[in-house]
Amino acid sequence: MTCRLMCVILCVTALAVTAAAVEPRDSEAAIDEILTSFHAAASEANGDLYFSLFAEDAVFMGTDATERWSVDQFKTFAEPYFSQGRGWTYTETERHISVSADGTTAWFDEILWNEAYGTCRGTGVLSLTDHGWRIAQYNLSIPIPNDLTRDFAIRIKEFEKKPLR
């Protein structure tokens, strides 16, 4: 058997094992558990667990347009809160998860409830790493009902005209 043929057989075998090992339903359950743990860790101000659920090069986008943070930047923001035992609680009320055909990438959207902000939406992407599923991108937003959008858009435009403090 030639070296090239052996390589092709090994590659195909590896792909088959990976595909067989990563069933979409199993992945969806694992991802659901990761996202639930992510929100529980934030609520409990457990920074170690919270940040361990991010991929190394992850991005977190908050509700403010200026909030696009690397994991290290987000850690710098969150640590003072977590170190005082202060977290934030977002309770999932609805979640949808999709997994790519090759089983290595997933995306989700979820509706969340927060006491201060009411209904919120989380969306994001997870990657399958050597450590399991990790959040590669998380985007937290506050969905504005269509009937209120025009008024909020006007207020936001006015706010953005103000000089920075």
PyMOL commands that set and color helices and strands:
alter all, ss='L'
color gray80, all
select helices_A, chain A and resi 3-21+24-43+47-52+71-83+146-161
alter helices_A, ss='H'
color red, helices_A
select strands_A, chain A and resi 54-61+68-70+91-99+105-114+118-129+132-141
alter strands_A, ss='S'
color yellow, strands_A
deselect
rebuild
show_as cartoon
